[in-house]
């Protein structure tokens, strides 16, 4: 009898079944889960949601130019984001460089 060793699995796929149990039930966690889908991969690579308070989402941007660009696109991004969330709970984006501001 020959045993065939299975190739290693990615850690992310091994942990995927537990992700929902570990994810906090917060609006920020919901936003983070749909962020790349809502804003696209290019923006998601340069800006990440880091906090939410009273419907205001703070987004940490990699550079000032990205913060300015997201400010200009905020109406469109809010529409997409709230569409992915299924409701209008995010009312404003607050963009800052590296979470400051």
Secondary structure, 3 states (H helix, E strand, C coil): CCCCCCCCCCHHHHHHHHHHHHCCCCHHHHHHHHHHHHHCHHHHHHEEEEEEECCEEEEEECCHHHHHHHHHCHHHHHHHHHHHHCCCCCCEEEEEECCCC
